[in-house]
Amino acid sequence: MILGTALAASAQDYDAPAHSLLNDRQFMQIPLVILVIYLIAWFILSVVRQILDYHIKTKLIEKNTPENIVIQILQAGKREVGNSALKWFSLFIGAGVGLLLVSFFQPFGIHSLIIMAFSIAAGFFGYYYFTKRSN
């Protein structure tokens, strides 16, 4: 949080006009700081989750849990990792198609945001449809 605050904050000149509070640099800087903080937190949570899953699985094996239950738990983890990868793939494909469409319809404006929203939603719908069909 301190790093994000330090990157987002900047000194303003007294001579600067009031309408330049968010210039182009700050307009892109703030979302990037939020994205970096999110990615760091997501990475830490993923590592902690993997460690805790490993401990649970080793405890199940040590306690002589029936073999079929251990196999079901181990297979569920593999399926979850595959679904997570598929979700991120569909999200990035949707965002890529959205950026491609936005580049065709310039100048940038509110329609660019609408195109991106629909493209990402289409990517998530593709993920939902694929997971429903595979189940």
N, CA, C and O atoms as a GROMACS GRO file, in nm:
protein
  540
    1MET      N    1   0.082  -0.119   0.000
    1MET     CA    2   0.000   0.000   0.000
    1MET      C    3   0.087   0.126   0.000
    1MET      O    4   0.054   0.225  -0.065
    2ILE      N    5   0.199   0.122   0.073
    2ILE     CA    6   0.287   0.238   0.077
    2ILE      C    7   0.348   0.262  -0.060
    2ILE      O    8   0.358   0.376  -0.105
    3LEU      N    9   0.388   0.154  -0.128
    3LEU     CA   10   0.443   0.167  -0.261
    3LEU      C   11   0.339   0.224  -0.357
    3LEU      O   12   0.370   0.312  -0.437
    4GLY      N   13   0.217   0.173  -0.350
    4GLY     CA   14   0.111   0.222  -0.436
    4GLY      C   15   0.079   0.368  -0.411
    4GLY      O   16   0.056   0.444  -0.505
    5THR      N   17   0.078   0.409  -0.285
    5THR     CA   18   0.051   0.548  -0.251
    5THR      C   19   0.164   0.639  -0.300
    5THR      O   20   0.140   0.748  -0.352
    6ALA      N   21   0.287   0.593  -0.285
    6ALA     CA   22   0.400   0.674  -0.329
    6ALA      C   23   0.401   0.690  -0.480
    6ALA      O   24   0.436   0.797  -0.530
    7LEU      N   25   0.363   0.587  -0.554
    7LEU     CA   26   0.363   0.598  -0.699
    7LEU      C   27   0.248   0.682  -0.750
    7LEU      O   28   0.262   0.752  -0.851
    8ALA      N   29   0.133   0.676  -0.682
    8ALA     CA   30   0.016   0.749  -0.730
    8ALA      C   31   0.019   0.897  -0.692
    8ALA      O   32  -0.040   0.980  -0.760
    9ALA      N   33   0.088   0.929  -0.584
    9ALA     CA   34   0.092   1.067  -0.538
    9ALA      C   35   0.196   1.145  -0.616
    9ALA      O   36   0.302   1.092  -0.652
   10SER      N   37   0.167   1.271  -0.641
   10SER     CA   38   0.265   1.357  -0.706
   10SER      C   39   0.240   1.501  -0.662
   10SER      O   40   0.127   1.538  -0.628
   11ALA      N   41   0.345   1.581  -0.663
   11ALA     CA   42   0.333   1.721  -0.622
   11ALA      C   43   0.275   1.802  -0.736
   11ALA      O   44   0.304   1.776  -0.853
   12GLN      N   45   0.194   1.901  -0.703
   12GLN     CA   46   0.132   1.989  -0.803
   12GLN      C   47   0.194   2.128  -0.792
   12GLN      O   48   0.219   2.177  -0.682
   13ASP      N   49   0.216   2.189  -0.905
   13ASP     CA   50   0.262   2.328  -0.906
   13ASP      C   51   0.146   2.419  -0.866
   13ASP      O   52   0.030   2.390  -0.891
   14TYR      N   53   0.181   2.529  -0.804
   14TYR     CA   54   0.077   2.627  -0.772
   14TYR      C   55   0.028   2.697  -0.898
   14TYR      O   56  -0.085   2.747  -0.903
   15ASP      N   57   0.112   2.699  -1.001
   15ASP     CA   58   0.075   2.765  -1.125
   15ASP      C   59  -0.004   2.674  -1.218
   15ASP      O   60  -0.054   2.719  -1.321
   16ALA      N   61  -0.016   2.546  -1.183
   16ALA     CA   62  -0.087   2.452  -1.271
   16ALA      C   63  -0.236   2.482  -1.268
   16ALA      O   64  -0.292   2.512  -1.162
   17PRO      N   65  -0.301   2.474  -1.383
   17PRO     CA   66  -0.445   2.499  -1.386
   17PRO      C   67  -0.520   2.389  -1.311
   17PRO      O   68  -0.471   2.278  -1.297
   18ALA      N   69  -0.638   2.422  -1.263
   18ALA     CA   70  -0.717   2.330  -1.180
   18ALA      C   71  -0.765   2.209  -1.259
   18ALA      O   72  -0.785   2.102  -1.201
   19HIS      N   73  -0.784   2.222  -1.389
   19HIS     CA   74  -0.837   2.112  -1.467
   19HIS      C   75  -0.732   2.006  -1.502
   19HIS      O   76  -0.766   1.904  -1.562
   20SER      N   77  -0.607   2.028  -1.467
   20SER     CA   78  -0.503   1.931  -1.501
   20SER      C   79  -0.469   1.841  -1.382
   20SER      O   80  -0.356   1.794  -1.371
   21LEU      N   81  -0.565   1.817  -1.293
   21LEU     CA   82  -0.537   1.732  -1.179
   21LEU      C   83  -0.507   1.588  -1.222
   21LEU      O   84  -0.421   1.523  -1.162
   22LEU      N   85  -0.575   1.540  -1.322
   22LEU     CA   86  -0.547   1.407  -1.375
   22LEU      C   87  -0.498   1.420  -1.519
   22LEU      O   88  -0.578   1.419  -1.613
   23ASN      N   89  -0.368   1.433  -1.535
   23ASN     CA   90  -0.315   1.440  -1.670
   23ASN      C   91  -0.300   1.299  -1.727
   23ASN      O   92  -0.335   1.201  -1.660
   24ASP      N   93  -0.249   1.287  -1.846
   24ASP     CA   94  -0.240   1.157  -1.913
   24ASP      C   95  -0.153   1.059  -1.836
   24ASP      O   96  -0.184   0.940  -1.830
   25ARG      N   97  -0.046   1.108  -1.779
   25ARG     CA   98   0.045   1.020  -1.705
   25ARG      C   99  -0.024   0.961  -1.583
   25ARG      O  100  -0.014   0.841  -1.557
   26GLN      N  101  -0.094   1.044  -1.509
   26GLN     CA  102  -0.164   0.995  -1.390
   26GLN      C  103  -0.283   0.909  -1.427
   26GLN      O  104  -0.319   0.817  -1.354
   27PHE      N  105  -0.345   0.938  -1.539
   27PHE     CA  106  -0.461   0.860  -1.583
   27PHE      C  107  -0.423   0.714  -1.606
   27PHE      O  108  -0.503   0.625  -1.580
   28MET      N  109  -0.302   0.689  -1.654
   28MET     CA  110  -0.256   0.552  -1.675
   28MET      C  111  -0.183   0.498  -1.553
   28MET      O  112  -0.178   0.376  -1.534
   29GLN      N  113  -0.128   0.584  -1.471
   29GLN     CA  114  -0.047   0.541  -1.358
   29GLN      C  115  -0.133   0.479  -1.248
   29GLN      O  116  -0.095   0.376  -1.190
   30ILE      N  117  -0.246   0.538  -1.218
   30ILE     CA  118  -0.330   0.490  -1.108
   30ILE      C  119  -0.380   0.348  -1.135
   30ILE      O  120  -0.366   0.263  -1.047
   31PRO      N  121  -0.439   0.317  -1.252
   31PRO     CA  122  -0.481   0.178  -1.275
   31PRO      C  123  -0.364   0.080  -1.275
   31PRO      O  124  -0.381  -0.034  -1.233
   32LEU      N  125  -0.248   0.121  -1.322
   32LEU     CA  126  -0.133   0.032  -1.322
   32LEU      C  127  -0.087   0.001  -1.180
   32LEU      O  128  -0.047  -0.112  -1.152
   33VAL      N  129  -0.092   0.098  -1.092
   33VAL     CA  130  -0.055   0.074  -0.952
   33VAL      C  131  -0.154  -0.024  -0.889
   33VAL      O  132  -0.114  -0.115  -0.817
   34ILE      N  133  -0.281  -0.004  -0.916
   34ILE     CA  134  -0.382  -0.094  -0.863
   34ILE      C  135  -0.362  -0.236  -0.918
   34ILE      O  136  -0.376  -0.333  -0.845
   35LEU      N  137  -0.329  -0.247  -1.046
   35LEU     CA  138  -0.304  -0.377  -1.107
   35LEU      C  139  -0.184  -0.446  -1.043
   35LEU      O  140  -0.188  -0.566  -1.017
   36VAL      N  141  -0.078  -0.371  -1.020
   36VAL     CA  142   0.042  -0.430  -0.958
   36VAL      C  143   0.012  -0.478  -0.817
   36VAL      O  144   0.054  -0.588  -0.779
   37ILE      N  145  -0.060  -0.400  -0.740
   37ILE     CA  146  -0.097  -0.441  -0.604
   37ILE      C  147  -0.184  -0.566  -0.609
   37ILE      O  148  -0.165  -0.658  -0.529
   38TYR      N  149  -0.278  -0.571  -0.702
   38TYR     CA  150  -0.364  -0.689  -0.716
   38TYR      C  151  -0.283  -0.812  -0.753
   38TYR      O  152  -0.304  -0.919  -0.695
   39LEU      N  153  -0.190  -0.800  -0.848
   39LEU     CA  154  -0.110  -0.915  -0.889
   39LEU      C  155  -0.021  -0.967  -0.777
   39LEU      O  156  -0.004  -1.088  -0.761
   40ILE      N  157   0.036  -0.876  -0.699
   40ILE     CA  158   0.120  -0.918  -0.586
   40ILE      C  159   0.036  -0.990  -0.482
   40ILE      O  160   0.076  -1.095  -0.432
   41ALA      N  161  -0.081  -0.936  -0.449
   41ALA     CA  162  -0.170  -1.000  -0.351
   41ALA      C  163  -0.218  -1.135  -0.402
   41ALA      O  164  -0.226  -1.231  -0.326
   42TRP      N  165  -0.252  -1.143  -0.532
   42TRP     CA  166  -0.298  -1.269  -0.590
   42TRP      C  167  -0.189  -1.375  -0.585
   42TRP      O  168  -0.216  -1.491  -0.557
   43PHE      N  169  -0.065  -1.334  -0.613
   43PHE     CA  170   0.047  -1.428  -0.608
   43PHE      C  171   0.069  -1.480  -0.467
   43PHE      O  172   0.088  -1.600  -0.447
   44ILE      N  173   0.066  -1.391  -0.369
   44ILE     CA  174   0.086  -1.432  -0.230
   44ILE      C  175  -0.024  -1.527  -0.187
   44ILE      O  176   0.004  -1.630  -0.124
   45LEU      N  177  -0.149  -1.495  -0.219
   45LEU     CA  178  -0.260  -1.583  -0.183
   45LEU      C  179  -0.251  -1.718  -0.253
   45LEU      O  180  -0.286  -1.820  -0.194
   46SER      N  181  -0.206  -1.720  -0.377
   46SER     CA  182  -0.190  -1.846  -0.449
   46SER      C  183  -0.084  -1.934  -0.384
   46SER      O  184  -0.102  -2.054  -0.370
   47VAL      N  185   0.027  -1.873  -0.346
   47VAL     CA  186   0.134  -1.950  -0.282
   47VAL      C  187   0.086  -2.006  -0.148
   47VAL      O  188   0.110  -2.123  -0.118
   48VAL      N  189   0.019  -1.924  -0.068
   48VAL     CA  190  -0.032  -1.970   0.061
   48VAL      C  191  -0.133  -2.083   0.041
   48VAL      O  192  -0.132  -2.180   0.116
   49ARG      N  193  -0.218  -2.070  -0.059
   49ARG     CA  194  -0.318  -2.174  -0.085
   49ARG      C  195  -0.252  -2.304  -0.127
   49ARG      O  196  -0.292  -2.412  -0.082
   50GLN      N  197  -0.150  -2.296  -0.212
   50GLN     CA  198  -0.080  -2.418  -0.254
   50GLN      C  199  -0.013  -2.486  -0.136
   50GLN      O  200  -0.015  -2.609  -0.125
   51ILE      N  201   0.047  -2.407  -0.047
   51ILE     CA  202   0.113  -2.464   0.071
   51ILE      C  203   0.011  -2.532   0.162
   51ILE      O  204   0.035  -2.642   0.210
   52LEU      N  205  -0.102  -2.465   0.186
   52LEU     CA  206  -0.204  -2.524   0.273
   52LEU      C  207  -0.266  -2.649   0.210
   52LEU      O  208  -0.295  -2.746   0.281
   53ASP      N  209  -0.287  -2.649   0.080
   53ASP     CA  210  -0.338  -2.769   0.012
   53ASP      C  211  -0.240  -2.885   0.026
   53ASP      O  212  -0.280  -2.999   0.047
   54TYR      N  213  -0.113  -2.855   0.013
   54TYR     CA  214  -0.011  -2.958   0.028
   54TYR      C  215  -0.013  -3.018   0.168
   54TYR      O  216  -0.005  -3.140   0.184
   55HIS      N  217  -0.025  -2.932   0.269
   55HIS     CA  218  -0.029  -2.981   0.407
   55HIS      C  219  -0.153  -3.067   0.432
   55HIS      O  220  -0.145  -3.170   0.499
   56ILE      N  221  -0.265  -3.027   0.379
   56ILE     CA  222  -0.388  -3.105   0.396
   56ILE      C  223  -0.373  -3.242   0.331
   56ILE      O  224  -0.412  -3.343   0.389
   57LYS      N  225  -0.318  -3.246   0.211
   57LYS     CA  226  -0.303  -3.372   0.140
   57LYS      C  227  -0.204  -3.464   0.211
   57LYS      O  228  -0.226  -3.585   0.217
   58THR      N  229  -0.095  -3.409   0.264
   58THR     CA  230   0.000  -3.494   0.335
   58THR      C  231  -0.060  -3.546   0.465
   58THR      O  232  -0.033  -3.660   0.504
   59LYS      N  233  -0.139  -3.465   0.533
   59LYS     CA  234  -0.206  -3.511   0.656
   59LYS      C  235  -0.306  -3.623   0.625
   59LYS      O  236  -0.318  -3.718   0.702
   60LEU      N  237  -0.378  -3.611   0.513
   60LEU     CA  238  -0.472  -3.716   0.475
   60LEU      C  239  -0.399  -3.847   0.448
   60LEU      O  240  -0.448  -3.954   0.486
   61ILE      N  241  -0.285  -3.839   0.385
   61ILE     CA  242  -0.209  -3.960   0.356
   61ILE      C  243  -0.152  -4.019   0.484
   61ILE      O  244  -0.150  -4.141   0.500
   62GLU      N  245  -0.104  -3.934   0.577
   62GLU     CA  246  -0.049  -3.982   0.703
   62GLU      C  247  -0.155  -4.048   0.791
   62GLU      O  248  -0.123  -4.141   0.865
   63LYS      N  249  -0.278  -4.002   0.784
   63LYS     CA  250  -0.385  -4.054   0.869
   63LYS      C  251  -0.449  -4.180   0.811
   63LYS      O  252  -0.550  -4.228   0.863
   64ASN      N  253  -0.392  -4.232   0.705
   64ASN     CA  254  -0.443  -4.353   0.640
   64ASN      C  255  -0.589  -4.338   0.597
   64ASN      O  256  -0.673  -4.425   0.621
   65THR      N  257  -0.616  -4.226   0.533
   65THR     CA  258  -0.749  -4.202   0.477
   65THR      C  259  -0.769  -4.301   0.362
   65THR      O  260  -0.674  -4.334   0.292
   66PRO      N  261  -0.893  -4.347   0.342
   66PRO     CA  262  -0.917  -4.441   0.231
   66PRO      C  263  -0.864  -4.386   0.098
   66PRO      O  264  -0.872  -4.267   0.069
   67GLU      N  265  -0.811  -4.478   0.020
   67GLU     CA  266  -0.742  -4.441  -0.103
   67GLU      C  267  -0.833  -4.367  -0.202
   67GLU      O  268  -0.788  -4.274  -0.268
   68ASN      N  269  -0.959  -4.408  -0.211
   68ASN     CA  270  -1.048  -4.343  -0.308
   68ASN      C  271  -1.075  -4.197  -0.273
   68ASN      O  272  -1.092  -4.114  -0.362
   69ILE      N  273  -1.080  -4.165  -0.145
   69ILE     CA  274  -1.101  -4.025  -0.103
   69ILE      C  275  -0.978  -3.940  -0.137
   69ILE      O  276  -0.992  -3.828  -0.185
   70VAL      N  277  -0.860  -3.993  -0.111
   70VAL     CA  278  -0.736  -3.920  -0.142
   70VAL      C  279  -0.726  -3.896  -0.292
   70VAL      O  280  -0.687  -3.788  -0.335
   71ILE      N  281  -0.760  -3.997  -0.373
   71ILE     CA  282  -0.754  -3.983  -0.518
   71ILE      C  283  -0.853  -3.877  -0.565
   71ILE      O  284  -0.820  -3.796  -0.652
   72GLN      N  285  -0.974  -3.875  -0.507
   72GLN     CA  286  -1.073  -3.774  -0.545
   72GLN      C  287  -1.025  -3.634  -0.512
   72GLN      O  288  -1.043  -3.542  -0.592
   73ILE      N  289  -0.963  -3.617  -0.397
   73ILE     CA  290  -0.914  -3.484  -0.357
   73ILE      C  291  -0.799  -3.440  -0.448
   73ILE      O  292  -0.794  -3.324  -0.490
   74LEU      N  293  -0.708  -3.532  -0.478
   74LEU     CA  294  -0.595  -3.497  -0.564
   74LEU      C  295  -0.642  -3.465  -0.706
   74LEU      O  296  -0.588  -3.373  -0.768
   75GLN      N  297  -0.739  -3.538  -0.758
   75GLN     CA  298  -0.789  -3.511  -0.892
   75GLN      C  299  -0.868  -3.380  -0.896
   75GLN      O  300  -0.865  -3.311  -0.998
   76ALA      N  301  -0.938  -3.346  -0.788
   76ALA     CA  302  -1.012  -3.220  -0.786
   76ALA      C  303  -0.917  -3.101  -0.797
   76ALA      O  304  -0.951  -3.001  -0.860
   77GLY      N  305  -0.800  -3.110  -0.736
   77GLY     CA  306  -0.703  -3.002  -0.745
   77GLY      C  307  -0.650  -2.983  -0.887
   77GLY      O  308  -0.631  -2.870  -0.931
   78LYS      N  309  -0.628  -3.093  -0.958
   78LYS     CA  310  -0.580  -3.084  -1.095
   78LYS      C  311  -0.687  -3.023  -1.184
   78LYS      O  312  -0.655  -2.941  -1.271
   79ARG      N  313  -0.813  -3.061  -1.165
   79ARG     CA  314  -0.921  -3.006  -1.246
   79ARG      C  315  -0.938  -2.857  -1.218
   79ARG      O  316  -0.966  -2.779  -1.310
   80GLU      N  317  -0.921  -2.818  -1.094
   80GLU     CA  318  -0.934  -2.676  -1.057
   80GLU      C  319  -0.824  -2.591  -1.121
   80GLU      O  320  -0.850  -2.479  -1.166
   81VAL      N  321  -0.702  -2.643  -1.127
   81VAL     CA  322  -0.593  -2.570  -1.190
   81VAL      C  323  -0.620  -2.554  -1.340
   81VAL      O  324  -0.596  -2.448  -1.397
   82GLY      N  325  -0.670  -2.660  -1.402
   82GLY     CA  326  -0.704  -2.652  -1.544
   82GLY      C  327  -0.815  -2.552  -1.571
   82GLY      O  328  -0.809  -2.478  -1.669
   83ASN      N  329  -0.917  -2.549  -1.485
   83ASN     CA  330  -1.026  -2.453  -1.502
   83ASN      C  331  -0.977  -2.310  -1.481
   83ASN      O  332  -1.022  -2.219  -1.549
   84SER      N  333  -0.885  -2.291  -1.388
   84SER     CA  334  -0.830  -2.158  -1.365
   84SER      C  335  -0.750  -2.111  -1.486
   84SER      O  336  -0.761  -1.995  -1.527
   85ALA      N  337  -0.672  -2.199  -1.543
   85ALA     CA  338  -0.595  -2.164  -1.662
   85ALA      C  339  -0.688  -2.132  -1.779
   85ALA      O  340  -0.664  -2.039  -1.855
   86LEU      N  341  -0.796  -2.210  -1.792
   86LEU     CA  342  -0.893  -2.186  -1.899
   86LEU      C  343  -0.964  -2.052  -1.879
   86LEU      O  344  -0.991  -1.980  -1.975
   87LYS      N  345  -0.992  -2.019  -1.755
   87LYS     CA  346  -1.058  -1.891  -1.725
   87LYS      C  347  -0.969  -1.774  -1.764
   87LYS      O  348  -1.016  -1.679  -1.827
   88TRP      N  349  -0.841  -1.780  -1.727
   88TRP     CA  350  -0.750  -1.671  -1.761
   88TRP      C  351  -0.728  -1.663  -1.911
   88TRP      O  352  -0.714  -1.554  -1.967
   89PHE      N  353  -0.723  -1.779  -1.977
   89PHE     CA  354  -0.707  -1.780  -2.122
   89PHE      C  355  -0.825  -1.712  -2.189
   89PHE      O  356  -0.807  -1.630  -2.279
   90SER      N  357  -0.946  -1.746  -2.146
   90SER     CA  358  -1.064  -1.685  -2.207
   90SER      C  359  -1.071  -1.535  -2.177
   90SER      O  360  -1.115  -1.457  -2.261
   91LEU      N  361  -1.027  -1.495  -2.058
   91LEU     CA  362  -1.025  -1.353  -2.023
   91LEU      C  363  -0.928  -1.277  -2.113
   91LEU      O  364  -0.961  -1.170  -2.163
   92PHE      N  365  -0.809  -1.332  -2.133
   92PHE     CA  366  -0.709  -1.264  -2.216
   92PHE      C  367  -0.749  -1.264  -2.364
   92PHE      O  368  -0.724  -1.167  -2.434
   93ILE      N  369  -0.810  -1.372  -2.410
   93ILE     CA  370  -0.858  -1.374  -2.548
   93ILE      C  371  -0.965  -1.268  -2.567
   93ILE      O  372  -0.964  -1.195  -2.666
   94GLY      N  373  -1.059  -1.258  -2.473
   94GLY     CA  374  -1.164  -1.156  -2.481
   94GLY      C  375  -1.106  -1.016  -2.479
   94GLY      O  376  -1.148  -0.930  -2.556
   95ALA      N  377  -1.008  -0.992  -2.391
   95ALA     CA  378  -0.946  -0.860  -2.384
   95ALA      C  379  -0.867  -0.830  -2.511
   95ALA      O  380  -0.867  -0.717  -2.559
   96GLY      N  381  -0.800  -0.930  -2.567
   96GLY     CA  382  -0.726  -0.910  -2.691
   96GLY      C  383  -0.816  -0.878  -2.808
   96GLY      O  384  -0.787  -0.788  -2.887
   97VAL      N  385  -0.927  -0.950  -2.819
   97VAL     CA  386  -1.024  -0.920  -2.926
   97VAL      C  387  -1.083  -0.781  -2.904
   97VAL      O  388  -1.103  -0.707  -3.000
   98GLY      N  389  -1.110  -0.746  -2.778
   98GLY     CA  390  -1.163  -0.613  -2.748
   98GLY      C  391  -1.066  -0.503  -2.787
   98GLY      O  392  -1.107  -0.402  -2.844
   99LEU      N  393  -0.939  -0.521  -2.756
   99LEU     CA  394  -0.839  -0.421  -2.793
   99LEU      C  395  -0.824  -0.411  -2.944
   99LEU      O  396  -0.802  -0.302  -2.998
  100LEU      N  397  -0.835  -0.524  -3.011
  100LEU     CA  398  -0.828  -0.522  -3.157
  100LEU      C  399  -0.946  -0.444  -3.215
  100LEU      O  400  -0.929  -0.362  -3.306
  101LEU      N  401  -1.065  -0.469  -3.163
  101LEU     CA  402  -1.183  -0.397  -3.211
  101LEU      C  403  -1.176  -0.247  -3.178
  101LEU      O  404  -1.216  -0.164  -3.259
  102VAL      N  405  -1.124  -0.214  -3.061
  102VAL     CA  406  -1.111  -0.073  -3.022
  102VAL      C  407  -1.015  -0.001  -3.116
  102VAL      O  408  -1.036   0.115  -3.150
  103SER      N  409  -0.909  -0.070  -3.157
  103SER     CA  410  -0.813  -0.005  -3.247
  103SER      C  411  -0.875   0.025  -3.383
  103SER      O  412  -0.830   0.116  -3.452
  104PHE      N  413  -0.976  -0.050  -3.424
  104PHE     CA  414  -1.044  -0.024  -3.551
  104PHE      C  415  -1.141   0.093  -3.542
  104PHE      O  416  -1.167   0.159  -3.643
  105PHE      N  417  -1.195   0.120  -3.425
  105PHE     CA  418  -1.298   0.223  -3.409
  105PHE      C  419  -1.244   0.340  -3.328
  105PHE      O  420  -1.287   0.362  -3.214
  106GLN      N  421  -1.151   0.414  -3.385
  106GLN     CA  422  -1.095   0.531  -3.317
  106GLN      C  423  -1.172   0.654  -3.356
  106GLN      O  424  -1.236   0.648  -3.460
  107PRO      N  425  -1.174   0.761  -3.286
  107PRO     CA  426  -1.100   0.796  -3.166
  107PRO      C  427  -1.158   0.726  -3.044
  107PRO      O  428  -1.274   0.684  -3.043
  108PHE      N  429  -1.076   0.714  -2.942
  108PHE     CA  430  -1.117   0.646  -2.821
  108PHE      C  431  -1.223   0.728  -2.749
  108PHE      O  432  -1.217   0.851  -2.747
  109GLY      N  433  -1.317   0.659  -2.691
  109GLY     CA  434  -1.423   0.726  -2.616
  109GLY      C  435  -1.500   0.624  -2.536
  109GLY      O  436  -1.450   0.516  -2.504
  110ILE      N  437  -1.623   0.659  -2.504
  110ILE     CA  438  -1.706   0.570  -2.423
  110ILE      C  439  -1.736   0.441  -2.499
  110ILE      O  440  -1.753   0.335  -2.438
  111HIS      N  441  -1.743   0.448  -2.631
  111HIS     CA  442  -1.768   0.327  -2.709
  111HIS      C  443  -1.653   0.227  -2.695
  111HIS      O  444  -1.675   0.106  -2.708
  112SER      N  445  -1.532   0.276  -2.668
  112SER     CA  446  -1.419   0.187  -2.647
  112SER      C  447  -1.438   0.104  -2.520
  112SER      O  448  -1.409  -0.015  -2.518
  113LEU      N  449  -1.487   0.169  -2.416
  113LEU     CA  450  -1.514   0.097  -2.292
  113LEU      C  451  -1.625  -0.006  -2.311
  113LEU      O  452  -1.619  -0.116  -2.256
  114ILE      N  453  -1.727   0.031  -2.388
  114ILE     CA  454  -1.838  -0.062  -2.414
  114ILE      C  455  -1.788  -0.183  -2.492
  114ILE      O  456  -1.825  -0.296  -2.462
  115ILE      N  457  -1.704  -0.160  -2.592
  115ILE     CA  458  -1.648  -0.271  -2.670
  115ILE      C  459  -1.565  -0.362  -2.581
  115ILE      O  460  -1.576  -0.485  -2.591
  116MET      N  461  -1.482  -0.305  -2.494
  116MET     CA  462  -1.400  -0.386  -2.404
  116MET      C  463  -1.487  -0.466  -2.308
  116MET      O  464  -1.460  -0.583  -2.282
  117ALA      N  465  -1.592  -0.402  -2.254
  117ALA     CA  466  -1.679  -0.472  -2.159
  117ALA      C  467  -1.748  -0.590  -2.226
  117ALA      O  468  -1.755  -0.698  -2.168
  118PHE      N  469  -1.800  -0.570  -2.347
  118PHE     CA  470  -1.867  -0.680  -2.416
  118PHE      C  471  -1.768  -0.789  -2.457
  118PHE      O  472  -1.803  -0.907  -2.456
  119SER      N  473  -1.648  -0.752  -2.494
  119SER     CA  474  -1.549  -0.852  -2.533
  119SER      C  475  -1.507  -0.939  -2.415
  119SER      O  476  -1.497  -1.061  -2.427
  120ILE      N  477  -1.483  -0.876  -2.301
  120ILE     CA  478  -1.446  -0.953  -2.182
  120ILE      C  479  -1.563  -1.038  -2.135
  120ILE      O  480  -1.544  -1.152  -2.093
  121ALA      N  481  -1.686  -0.983  -2.144
  121ALA     CA  482  -1.804  -1.061  -2.107
  121ALA      C  483  -1.820  -1.181  -2.201
  121ALA      O  484  -1.859  -1.289  -2.157
  122ALA      N  485  -1.791  -1.162  -2.330
  122ALA     CA  486  -1.799  -1.274  -2.424
  122ALA      C  487  -1.694  -1.380  -2.391
  122ALA      O  488  -1.722  -1.499  -2.404
  123GLY      N  489  -1.575  -1.338  -2.348
  123GLY     CA  490  -1.472  -1.433  -2.306
  123GLY      C  491  -1.516  -1.514  -2.186
  123GLY      O  492  -1.497  -1.635  -2.182
  124PHE      N  493  -1.576  -1.448  -2.087
  124PHE     CA  494  -1.627  -1.519  -1.970
  124PHE      C  495  -1.744  -1.610  -2.007
  124PHE      O  496  -1.757  -1.719  -1.951
  125PHE      N  497  -1.828  -1.567  -2.100
  125PHE     CA  498  -1.938  -1.653  -2.144
  125PHE      C  499  -1.884  -1.777  -2.213
  125PHE      O  500  -1.937  -1.887  -2.194
  126GLY      N  501  -1.779  -1.761  -2.293
  126GLY     CA  502  -1.716  -1.877  -2.356
  126GLY      C  503  -1.661  -1.973  -2.252
  126GLY      O  504  -1.673  -2.095  -2.267
  127TYR      N  505  -1.600  -1.920  -2.147
  127TYR     CA  506  -1.548  -2.003  -2.038
  127TYR      C  507  -1.662  -2.075  -1.968
  127TYR      O  508  -1.652  -2.195  -1.940
  128TYR      N  509  -1.772  -2.004  -1.940
  128TYR     CA  510  -1.888  -2.063  -1.874
  128TYR      C  511  -1.948  -2.174  -1.960
  128TYR      O  512  -1.980  -2.282  -1.910
  129TYR      N  513  -1.963  -2.148  -2.089
  129TYR     CA  514  -2.022  -2.246  -2.180
  129TYR      C  515  -1.934  -2.370  -2.189
  129TYR      O  516  -1.985  -2.482  -2.187
  130PHE      N  517  -1.803  -2.352  -2.198
  130PHE     CA  518  -1.712  -2.465  -2.209
  130PHE      C  519  -1.713  -2.549  -2.082
  130PHE      O  520  -1.714  -2.672  -2.090
  131THR      N  521  -1.713  -2.485  -1.964
  131THR     CA  522  -1.712  -2.562  -1.839
  131THR      C  523  -1.844  -2.633  -1.817
  131THR      O  524  -1.846  -2.744  -1.765
  132LYS      N  525  -1.955  -2.570  -1.856
  132LYS     CA  526  -2.085  -2.637  -1.844
  132LYS      C  527  -2.091  -2.759  -1.936
  132LYS      O  528  -2.142  -2.864  -1.898
  133ARG      N  529  -2.039  -2.743  -2.057
  133ARG     CA  530  -2.042  -2.852  -2.153
  133ARG      C  531  -1.948  -2.966  -2.112
  133ARG      O  532  -1.979  -3.083  -2.136
  134SER      N  533  -1.835  -2.932  -2.051
  134SER     CA  534  -1.740  -3.035  -2.013
  134SER      C  535  -1.786  -3.111  -1.888
  134SER      O  536  -1.747  -3.226  -1.868
  135ASN      N  537  -1.869  -3.048  -1.804
  135ASN     CA  538  -1.920  -3.118  -1.686
  135ASN      C  539  -2.032  -3.211  -1.727
  135ASN      O  540  -2.090  -3.279  -1.641
   0.00000   0.00000   0.00000
